[in-house]
Amino acid sequence: MTDNKEETIVALATPNGIGAIGVIRLSGPDAITIAQRVWKGKDLTKQASHTLHFGRIVDGDIELDEVVASLFVAPRSYTRENVVEISCHGSNYIIESIIKLLIKNGARAAKAGEFTLRAFLNGQLDLSQAEAVADLIASNSKASQQIALQQLRGGFSNQLQQLREQLVQFASLIELELDFAEEDVEFANRDQLKKLTHEITRVIGSLIQSFELGNAIKNGVNTVIAGRPNAGKSTLLNALLNEERAIVSHIPGTTRDTIEEVLNIQGINFRLIDTAGIREATDTIEQIGVQRTMEKISQSALLIYVYDAEQITLANLNSDIESLQKPGITMLLVANKADLLNQEQLLALPHTDKAIIVSAKEKRHIDKLKNKIYTAAIKEQLSGHETLVTNIRHLEALQKTEEALIRVLSGIDTVTSDFLSMDIKQALHYLGEITGVVTTDDLLENIFSKFCIGK
């Protein structure tokens, strides 16, 4: 993605559609001058940064609107350029008229993500912080908002920068060794390099492992509710959501297709999927439903297996658990219809940290089930201070960094300095890709084209 920073760009910064106000953003060297050309009020070119001014937008003798202009003089702005934000009334006609007028007076319509791209190119944000802007806009839970905000403030970037600086020091010493190759001089202490590489590999490995949790927080946790027909799966879904979302009937096989809803538990979104009962299908439609159930289970991170605690036999229960348990999928056992059981029957049910007894019909122990769902998926309490990887691009770069560092460790005592230098440079390259020290036009195009126009 190329960007001519000599041009001044303009776009609507608020969502499209009629509202109380619309905010039109100008950024570039001529932002204040262009705004002044269509402005009736105080001379904007003579006003201080971070000030608000009431005035009118005029096209010759035609007044378009009464507005408030916010001034941000370079470098004290989001893009480190001159920025003017015009708050006008939220009429589509007014907004379009003002933008067209600004373009006629020297601005250019901004491309997707171009304001944030300029912030990156001008050193206001690094690349991972710029991506956090998009994550913050798209956040749909408290946890995803907190992670995006932490990354926007540079928590992830600072950690990577510290690792990179330590590697750069050793890389420089090894490069120096290459200059004195004929004298067989060793400037980089191999024991210190080994210790540092081990430490950096440990940190990188921890960041890689955090992706599972980070991705779950960012995108939600795929959670399948499965079990035999008439176990009460749909009743349980309704109880968890506290609304009548699924059709409930005593007739086995009522649910023929999957039903998907989102449940927020302690700031984490769980994508609940109610599925068709697992049994030998009696018709083609039910057979398709059972197949989809098995597909959804294989794609899930969390499986809530619901069974009729009054009717199921221990042999059938164990058989179901064995057939449904898959690697990488956490299973919760939910014994339903506790309202129909006596004390002796209740005591005979499985009692583990992954099992719970409920009555979906009477909404008994539903809050306890929600806590178990949260604990099973998250596995640990979020501190709010730890660094979590949420971006697949960052994950892939970290994995490549780890591979390069493993090569450094395996050859540190055996290979020559030139090969050692190549592996360290590879690790530095992949770390640099995350924060934008190393970039290509294709990479920037891929990242910023996914932003909204006004950001």
N, C-alpha and C positions, 0 to 999 in steps of 0.2 A: 504494500500500500504506500504510494508516494503522497507526499503532502507539501504543497508550496506554502511555506510559512509567511511569505510576503503577502499572501492574499488574506482578506478578512472574510470569515465565514459566518453564516447566520442560519439559525434553525429554531423551531419551536421546542422549548425544553420541558413543557408540560404535556400530558397526554392529549391526543387528538379527541375532539368532541366538545360539545358545548358545556361550559362551566362558568363559575363566577369570574375567574381570571385566567389569562394565558400568559406565560412568560416566554418572551422571545430573546434568544441569546445571541450576541455578536462577540466574536473574538478575532483579534488580529491587530496589526499595527495601526490600521485606520478605523478601528471600531468606534472610537469616540468621535472622530471627525465625521464619519458617515452618519452616526446618530444625530449629530448636530445639524446636518443638512436637512433633516426632516423634522427638526425639533423647534417648538415655540415655547420659550421659557428662558431660564438662566443659561448662559453660555456654558455648555458642558465641558468644553475644552479647557476651561479655566477653573474647574471645580476639583476638589481634593478626592483622593481615592477613598473608597468605602463610605460614600455618601449617597443619600437618596434625594431625588428631585422630582417635584410635580411639574407637569407640563402637558403640551399637546403635540400629537403627531399630525403633521400637515403635509398635504401633497399640493404644492402651490397654494391656491386659495381655498382648497377643500380640506376641512378638518376631519381626520379619520377617528380620533379618539382622545380622551383624556387619560394620561398614563402616569406611572411612576418609573423613573429611570434609576437603576442602581449602577454606580460607577466603581470599577476595579481597575486601577492603573497598574500597568506592568512594573515590576514583576509580582505584585501582590494580588494574584488572582489564581484561579484554578488551573489555567493554562500557562501562567506566567507571561501572558500577553495582555494588552488592553482588552478589557471585557466590559460590555454594557448589557444589562439585562432589563428589558422593557416589560413591565407588568401592565397589561391592557385588559379590557373586558374580554370575557371568554367566548365571544362570537366567532364562529368559523370565518365569516366574511371579514370581520375586522382583522383577525390574525393573518389571514391570507393577504389582505390588502397591505398591511404593514410590512410583511416579509417581502412581497413583490416590490414595494417602494424602496426598501433597503437594498435589494438586489439591483434595482435601477440606479441607485446612487453609489454603487461600487462594491457591494458585498457579493459573495458567492454562496449558493446553497450548500450547506455542510453535508458530508457523507456520513454514513453510519459510524458512530464512535469517533468522529474526527476531533471533537473537543478533548476527549480523553487521550487520543493519540498525540495531540499537541502537548498535553500535560506530560506525557512520557518522553517525547522527543526533546522537550525543554527542560527535562530533569526534575520535574515536580514529583513524579511518581516513577517507580521502576515497573517492570512489566508485570510482576506478580501482584503489585498493588493496583495496577490498572485493571487487571482481571478481577480483583476483589471488588472493584466498583460495580462491575456487572453482576457479581454474585450478591452484593448488598441490595441492588435493585430487585433481583429475582428472589431474595430470601422470603420464605413463607412460614418461618417459625422463629421462635426466640433464639434457639440454638444456632440455626444457620445464619441468623443476623449477627450474632455475637462472633462467630468464627470469621465471617466476612469483614466485620469491623476490625477485628484484631489483625487480620492480614492487611487491610487497608492502612492501618497505623504502622505497618512495617515489622510486625513481630516475626513473621516467616522470613522476610527479606534480611533482617538483621542477623538471624541465626545462620542463614546461608552465607552472608557476607563474611562473618567471622571464620567460618570453615574455609572459605575460599582464600582469605588473606593468609591463613596459616599455610595452606598448600602452595600459594604463590611464593612465599619465602623459601621453601625448600626447592621449588622448581627453579628459582633464581640461582640457588647454590649449585644445583646439578648442572645448569647451563654453564656456570662458571667452570665446573670441572671439565666440561667438554672443550672449553677454550685452552685448558692446560693438559689435554689428554696425553701429550707426549711425555710430560713430567710425572704422570701417574699420581696426581695430587687429589686428595679427597677432601672436599669442603663441606659436604652434607653428611652429618653424622647419621649412619645407617640405623643405629639403635633408636635415635630420636625420631627419625622418619618412620620407623616401624611403629613406634608408640603412637605417634600422631595419626598415622594411617588407620591403625586399629580404632582409635577414638572417633575419628571422623566416620569410619565405616559403621561403628556402633550407632552414632547419631543418625546417619543416613538410613540405616536399617530400621530404626525406631520411627522415622518419618514415613518410610514405606509402609510399615505395619499400621500406622495411624490412618491410612487411606480408607480402610474398611469402615472405620467409625466415622471419619470425615465425610465420606460419600453417603453413608446412611443419613447423617444429619442434613446434608445439603439436598439430597434427592428423595429422602424418605425411605422407610424400611418396607420391603415387599413382605407382606404377612398374609399367609394363606390359612383360612379356616377350613379344615377338612375332617371327614369322618364318614361313618356309615349313614345311610338314609334314616331320617327320623331321630337323629341323635340330638337335634336342637341347635344345629349350626346357625340357621337363619335367625332363630330366637336370640342366640348369643350375639350375633351381629347387631341386631336391634337394641339389645341391652347395652352393648358397648357404645353404640352411637347415641343412645337415649332417644331413639326415634324409630318409627315403624318403617324401616327402609326396605326390608325383604318380606315377601309373602310367607306367612307361617301357616302350616296345615299339618294335621295328624297323618295325612296320606303320604306314605314314603315316596321319594322321588319328586317332590314338589319343585325343588330347584333344579332346572335343567341346564342353565347356563351360569356363568360366573357373574357376580355382582361386586363392583368395586367402589369403595368409599375411603375417605381419608379421616383418620382419627389422630388428634394431637394429644400426646401424653407427655407432660412435663417439658414442653417445648420441642419435642421430636414428632415428626409426622410419620405415621404408620399407614401404609396403603393396604387396607384390609380387603381381602378377596374371599367372598363367600362362594363355595364351590358345590357342584352336584355331589350327592352322596355316592360313596365308593361301594359298588356292589356289582354283581353280574347283571348287565343291562337287559331290560325286557323288550326294548325297541330301539330302532336306529337313532332316534333323537337322544334318548338317554345314554346310549353308547358314546355318542359324540361328546355329551356333557361330561361323562366319566373320563374320556381321553383328555379333555381340556383341563380337568381337575389335576390329572397326573402331570400335565405340562406345566401348570401353574406352580405345583409343588416343586418341580425341578428348578424353577426360576426364582424360588423364594429364598429369603434369608432367614425367615422365621416361620415355623409351621405350628399352628395351634390345632392339635388333634383333639376333637370333641367326641366323647362317647357317652352312650346312654348307660349310666352307672347302675341302673336297675336291671337292664335286660342283658347286657353283654356278658359273655363268659370270659374267664381269665385266659383260656386258650385263644379265643378270638382276639382279645385285647393284645396279647403278646404277639400274635401273628400280624396284626395290623401295624403295631409299632415296628416290628422287624422289617416289614415290606415298605414302610413309608420313610424310615430313617435313611437319610442320604448324607454323604460327606459334605461338610460346610454349611449344613442347614441345622439350626437349633430347633428342637422340638419341645413344645409344652404339652403336657397331658392335662386335659380339662375333663373331669368327671362331672357330667351334667345331670340334672334332675335329682339333686340332693334332697329336694322337698319330698321325694317319694321313698326315701331310705330311712331305715331305723338305725339306731346307734351302732349295732353290731355290724351292719352292712357298711356304714361309713368307715369304721375302723379297719375293715378288710381291704379298702381301696389303697392304691399306691400313695405313699407319703414321702415325697422327695422335694428338693428345691425346684424341680422342673415339673411338679404336679400340683394341681389345685382342684378343690371340690366346689362346685357352684350350682346355683339354681338360676338358669337364665330366665325362666318364666317369672320368678319372684325377684329377679335382680339381686340375688344373694351372693355376696363375695365378688361382685363385679369390680369394685375398686381394688381389691386385692389382686385380681387377675390383671388389671391394668398395670399395677406395680411390677408384677412378674413379667409381663410383656416388655416393659421398659428395661428392667434389669437384664433379661435374657438377650435383648438386642444390643444394648449399650455396653453391658458388662462392667462398666466403671463409671463413677460419677465424674462429670465434666468439671474441671476446675476453673475454666474460663481463661487460664493463663497458658495452658499447654498449646503447642503448635500442632495443628491437624492439617493433613494434606487432603484437599477436597477436589483438586483439579487433575484430570487424567493426564494432561500434558506434563504437569509437574511430576506426577508419579512415574511416567516413562523416563523423564530426564534423570530422576533420582535413581531409578533402576540401572540406567546406563552408567551413572556415576559410580554406583556400587560395583558394577562389573569391572570398571577401570581400576578402582581402588583394590579390588581382589587381585587383579593382575600385578599391581604394584607390590602387594604383600608377597605374592608367590615368587616374584623375581627379584626382590630387594637384595638378596644375598648372592644371587647367581648371575643376573643379567648385567650388561654394561650400562653405563650412565645414559647413553643415547636412547636405549629402549625404555629405561626407567623414566626418562624425561617425556617420552611420547605418551606413556600411560598416564602420567600426572597431568599432562596437557589435555588429554582426553577427559579426565575427571573435571578439570577446570572448565573445559568447553561446555560440558553438560550442565554443570552448576550455573554457568553464566547464561545459558539458554533460559533458565527459569526466571531470573531477574531482569534479563534484557541486556546484559553485558555483551552477549552474542545474539545477534538478530539477523533475520533475512526479511526481504519484502513479503515473501510468501507467508512467513510466520505472522507478521504484523497484519497482513490481509485476513488471515484466518481468524485471528483473535478479535480485531476491532470491527470486522464486518458483522459480527453477531450482536453488537451494541445497538441501542436505539439511536435514531438520528440526532436527537438533541443532547446526547451524552458523549 
